[in-house]
Amino acid sequence: MANIKVLLYDQAGAEYDVSYIQEIPLSLSYLIADVKDPSKRNTTFSKTINFNSKDVDLFFRVIWKLNSTLTTFDPRLKCKIKYYVNEVLQLDGDLQLIKVIVDPDSKTVNYQTTATGTIGNLFLAIGDAYLTDLDFSAYDHALTKANVTNSWIPATSVTGVIGSGYYYGLINWGENQILTDVEYHVKHMRPQLYKREYMEKIFAAAGYTWTSTYLDSAYYKSQLIPPTKEYLTLGTTGIANSQFYARRNATQTGTAGLCFGQSGSWGGIKTLNSIPNPSEVVLFNEDNVLPYNDAGGNYATGTGIFSPTTTNTFIIETLIDFDVVFANIGATAGAASYAKINTANLAVYITQFNGTYWQPIATNSVSLFNITLTGLTSSHQIYVQIPSWAALATENYRVEIAGNINFDLYTATNVAIVDGATTWRYDTKVNSTYAARLLNNNITEGATLEVNQCIPTEVKQIDWLMTEIKAANLYMIPNPDKAKDYIIEPRDDGFYVGEDNWSELLDFSKDYEVLPVSELDTKRYEFWNKQDSDQYNDAYFKQYKQTYGFGYTDCVSEFVKPVKKTELIYAPTPIVDNQVNGLILPKIFKNDNGTIKPMKSVIRQLYRGGNINMSYGGWKLRSSIAGDTVYNYYPFVGEVDNPYSPTLSINWDTPQKVYYNYINATYTNNNLKNKYYSKMINQLSDKRSAVVKAYFNLNELKVKDFSFRKVVWVDHFNCYFYIQNFEYIMNTQQSTLVTMLKLQEYDTWQSNTIELPNEDPSELNRIVNGNYSNGINNTNNGNASHIVNGRNNFIASGATDIQLDNCTNVVVNGDVSAFRGIGLSNVVITNTSNNSTITAPSPFVIVQNDIYLDVTYHGKKLFIDASLNDITIYWDNANMANCEVTIVRADASAFNVYMSDVDVSATVIGNGIPYDLQMVAYDSMGFTSLGLEIYIL
């Protein structure tokens, strides 16, 4: 008999134990479908429960307002109920009174109620929340070169570990319009966030945890989600802190400039950077009363200087209302009454301090001719705007008024004033303004990057979580040993652990059925990603009519079944080479008739490969604040863990082709389909597998200890089973129908290295733009260049008039022209070889005089004949790093053999050069070098 406990709660929360109630025949459903797709697990219940009048009359009368004759009650009211079986909570919901049944003879009362509610789970708690409801603002940071590069190394990253924080993997977002494949500016870098931290935040917000080797693995911690916005922007605070708007709140009386008399008229001048006749610097003295503002401290009211706190592109503008004021003291004719302006040019400037003087960068002016005033003041307004100005942080800008003027002064009786002290000045009037507004709100170097904008928009948390479950074929069950915790593991890599024996429980009194597995599954499995419109996804889909990395498996079956389609919400992200250097990286942008443009993308997933040494060349990280740095490695993120020699791929399957090719580059078949689905598909499609439906005498204890993670052994069938589903009805004596899968055991997937995928092997042996190439794995991006036979050679973009004949592993830099190489191997050709032909020397070289070595001697053997004179061998450490040369003394004379270098700072095993090798007849020595040191092997 089960241990039953029923608790009722009134509106005040008081608890009433009514555990004497009759047992309720609850049915408990166990479905493997709930494990594979936990979002669809049934979370609602409705059960009818009858109470007799003993001990509940008073409670029910109070809750439902029953009258004394039990003839009326309020059915709108409810109370809370919790129902436990063997101390396990089975129902947690609301209790509603449906009817009251009274026996007229015994006067006993039966209360018929319905309990309704939900069984809590993670997905119910998540509800309709979006990824953007999560908060990563703790990682807000200044977009600086230091923060970008610190993220590349776990120890210097914001959290110190891989799997949380942010990472600046190198991605071409289409914002570098010039030298796209060589230079990347800090302001165009966008941080990626870790999948695992998304998962942590979703679980924590819902009040759940997990137990999972997979989610805690280095593999999962290395997966990232990049931003999907067209541009990253400044936040509201960042925008406010980058701009200012100021005004004059009172007239600024200018400095009077002394005028000089000229032919009865007066002349005045105010000039930029002049000491005797300086221009008027306008001080806009109010920036803290709305709408005027300067939240970020970009403007100084005391000096009138705008000094941006961040490097940005601004609209800088000023509107100046000013008066030109004339005055005279001591004139013989009397007091000045009015003025006549003969000529004038009055100008307002926006100036920039260049370290020496204030240089005008924008101006506007007003010109006046023959204007007679009614007094001594002339009013004007001038507007100056710079519609787009790239300003560096801490640069200085201000507004100045200057100009020149020629005028006459008169008394009230129209007598010209020709003597005395005459002055003129500019008075800047109230509401003159000065402002710097951002041209756009795009993030700039040095500004605060609000990390929440890196979260993909319009993606529900449940949809994302289900995609993660599908990607690794995760099975997910509540943890029986920990409340509100889920065990989550891949179906074929950690979910199934342990076993149980149900041999004694088989009900032989009932028939069992054996069915083909085809009843459950399908003939063809297809694995898709979402399509996106970036240049490479678009081109791939148009060519192959499938998404990049699409996968499928056909199963042998004579039955026609619908396709079983598994699709992720992610768009794939092809990685692309650049024909200039060794960078292979994601390129997420549109190409509109040759114009590269950033775009809003579908949510992506990337794998952090860490700092990868480039196969060739370097790239520059530009900074307007901290200076530029050239790197020969880069923080790789992409579809694989390493672009040159990957060991894993987060594509479903091997794509038909990839968008890169480098010497000795390989690919991997360790992808999502093979790693997480191949074993299951093999098992379900094996003709020896079967579905068995049989009855078992289960009990509460066996059901309580049941776990889908255990395989079940049954002696009668002499095999193990994977339990699929059963519905156990408590408090009954009947056996339970159980559906089981009898599956053939297959080994876990083992990955292999494969060749780079290409739909046509001849693609690498092609004529493109006047170039001809054949041989094996040769890449020719040059102009009017040819590769004849050979293998693993690379001619970079920009190289012109190159020919390689029977060469191996030769790289020609992009600035090389008019070069021919014959029989070379393991050589990098630089522009020092322009207009030349280099033929590989014979494997055996006889040396009778001094000799200068280069990389073409790698792997060669030199026979030194010093019978007539000393011989010096000159190494070239700058270009022969890791080259190996063997030297054999072929004579027995008394002359010496020396090792030296074209760089006099080099040393031979720590000794200065030239170094006496002290060789005698038939001695043999091997040499190599690293840096400035030449080593004897």
HELIX and SHEET records of a PDB file:
HELIX    1   1 ILE A   32  LYS A   36  1                                   5    
HELIX    2   2 PRO A   38  LYS A   40  5                                   3    
HELIX    3   3 ASP A   57  TRP A   64  1                                   8    
HELIX    4   4 LEU A  122  ILE A  126  1                                   5    
HELIX    5   5 LEU A  131  ASP A  133  5                                   3    
HELIX    6   6 SER A  137  TYR A  139  5                                   3    
HELIX    7   7 LYS A  145  ASN A  150  1                                   6    
HELIX    8   8 PRO A  154  THR A  156  5                                   3    
HELIX    9   9 VAL A  186  HIS A  188  5                                   3    
HELIX   10  10 LYS A  195  ALA A  206  1                                  12    
HELIX   11  11 ALA A  218  LYS A  221  1                                   4    
HELIX   12  12 THR A  236  SER A  242  1                                   7    
HELIX   13  13 VAL A  451  CYS A  454  5                                   4    
HELIX   14  14 GLN A  461  ALA A  471  1                                  11    
HELIX   15  15 ARG A  491  PHE A  495  3                                   5    
HELIX   16  16 SER A  503  LEU A  505  5                                   3    
HELIX   17  17 VAL A  517  GLU A  519  5                                   3    
HELIX   18  18 GLN A  535  TYR A  544  1                                  10    
HELIX   19  19 LEU A  672  TYR A  676  1                                   5    
HELIX   20  20 SER A  678  SER A  685  1                                   8    
HELIX   21  21 GLU A  700  LYS A  704  1                                   5    
HELIX   22  22 PRO A  761  LEU A  764  5                                   4    
HELIX   23  23 ASN A  831  SER A  833  5                                   3    
HELIX   24  24 VAL A  855  TYR A  857  5                                   3    
SHEET    1   A 6 GLU A  15  ASP A  17  0                                        
SHEET    2   A 6 ILE A   4  TYR A   9 -1                                        
SHEET    3   A 6 CYS A  79  VAL A  85 -1                                        
SHEET    4   A 6 VAL A  88  VAL A 102 -1                                        
SHEET    5   A 6 VAL A 109  THR A 118 -1                                        
SHEET    6   A 6 THR A  44  ASN A  52 -1                                        
SHEET    1   B 4 SER A  27  LEU A  31  0                                        
SHEET    2   B 4 CYS A 719  ILE A 729 -1                                        
SHEET    3   B 4 VAL A 711  VAL A 714 -1                                        
SHEET    4   B 4 GLU A 499  ASN A 501  1                                        
SHEET    1   C 5 SER A  27  LEU A  31  0                                        
SHEET    2   C 5 CYS A 719  ILE A 729 -1                                        
SHEET    3   C 5 THR A 736  LYS A 742 -1                                        
SHEET    4   C 5 ALA A 690  PHE A 696 -1                                        
SHEET    5   C 5 GLU A 513  LEU A 515 -1                                        
SHEET    1   D 2 HIS A 141  ALA A 142  0                                        
SHEET    2   D 2 THR A 448  LEU A 449 -1                                        
SHEET    1   E 5 TYR A 166  TYR A 167  0                                        
SHEET    2   E 5 GLN A 192  TYR A 194 -1                                        
SHEET    3   E 5 GLN A 223  ILE A 225 -1                                        
SHEET    4   E 5 LEU A 606  ASN A 613 -1                                        
SHEET    5   E 5 TYR A 633  GLY A 638 -1                                        
SHEET    1   F 3 GLU A 183  HIS A 185  0                                        
SHEET    2   F 3 TRP A 619  ARG A 622  1                                        
SHEET    3   F 3 THR A 629  TYR A 631 -1                                        
SHEET    1   G 3 THR A 209  THR A 211  0                                        
SHEET    2   G 3 ASP A 485  PRO A 490  1                                        
SHEET    3   G 3 LEU A 474  PRO A 478 -1                                        
SHEET    1   H 4 PHE A 244  ARG A 247  0                                        
SHEET    2   H 4 THR A 433  LEU A 438 -1                                        
SHEET    3   H 4 ASN A 312  ILE A 329 -1                                        
SHEET    4   H 4 THR A 377  ALA A 391 -1                                        
SHEET    1   I 5 PHE A 244  ARG A 247  0                                        
SHEET    2   I 5 THR A 433  LEU A 438 -1                                        
SHEET    3   I 5 ASN A 312  ILE A 329 -1                                        
SHEET    4   I 5 ALA A 421  THR A 428 -1                                        
SHEET    5   I 5 GLN A 252  THR A 253 -1                                        
SHEET    1   J 5 PHE A 244  ARG A 247  0                                        
SHEET    2   J 5 THR A 433  LEU A 438 -1                                        
SHEET    3   J 5 ASN A 312  ILE A 329 -1                                        
SHEET    4   J 5 ALA A 421  THR A 428 -1                                        
SHEET    5   J 5 GLY A 257  LEU A 258 -1                                        
SHEET    1   K 4 PHE A 260  GLN A 262  0                                        
SHEET    2   K 4 SER A 265  LYS A 270 -1                                        
SHEET    3   K 4 TYR A 397  TYR A 410 -1                                        
SHEET    4   K 4 GLU A 280  VAL A 281 -1                                        
SHEET    1   L 5 PHE A 260  GLN A 262  0                                        
SHEET    2   L 5 SER A 265  LYS A 270 -1                                        
SHEET    3   L 5 TYR A 397  TYR A 410 -1                                        
SHEET    4   L 5 TYR A 338  PHE A 353 -1                                        
SHEET    5   L 5 TRP A 358  THR A 372 -1                                        
SHEET    1   M 2 TYR A 299  ALA A 300  0                                        
SHEET    2   M 2 ILE A 305  PHE A 306 -1                                        
SHEET    1   N 3 GLY A 551  ASP A 554  0                                        
SHEET    2   N 3 ARG A 524  TRP A 528 -1                                        
SHEET    3   N 3 LYS A 564  GLU A 567  1                                        
SHEET    1   O 2 ILE A 575  VAL A 576  0                                        
SHEET    2   O 2 LEU A 585  PRO A 586 -1                                        
SHEET    1   P 2 LYS A 590  ASP A 592  0                                        
SHEET    2   P 2 THR A 595  LYS A 597 -1                                        
SHEET    1   Q 2 THR A 666  THR A 668  0                                        
SHEET    2   Q 2 THR A 753  GLU A 755 -1                                        
SHEET    1   R 6 ILE A 767  VAL A 768  0                                        
SHEET    2   R 6 ASN A 771  SER A 773 -1                                        
SHEET    3   R 6 HIS A 786  VAL A 788  1                                        
SHEET    4   R 6 THR A 800  ASP A 805  1                                        
SHEET    5   R 6 SER A 817  ILE A 822  1                                        
SHEET    6   R 6 SER A 836  THR A 839  1                                        
SHEET    1   S 4 THR A 779  ASN A 780  0                                        
SHEET    2   S 4 PHE A 794  ILE A 795  1                                        
SHEET    3   S 4 THR A 808  VAL A 812  1                                        
SHEET    4   S 4 SER A 825  ILE A 829  1                                        
SHEET    1   T 6 PHE A 844  VAL A 847  0                                        
SHEET    2   T 6 LYS A 861  ILE A 864  1                                        
SHEET    3   T 6 VAL A 885  ARG A 889  1                                        
SHEET    4   T 6 SER A 924  LEU A 930 -1                                        
SHEET    5   T 6 GLU A 933  ILE A 936 -1                                        
SHEET    6   T 6 THR A 907  VAL A 908  1                                        
SHEET    1   U 4 ILE A 851  TYR A 852  0                                        
SHEET    2   U 4 ILE A 871  TRP A 875  1                                        
SHEET    3   U 4 VAL A 897  ASP A 901  1                                        
SHEET    4   U 4 TYR A 915  ASP A 916 -1                                        
END                                                                             
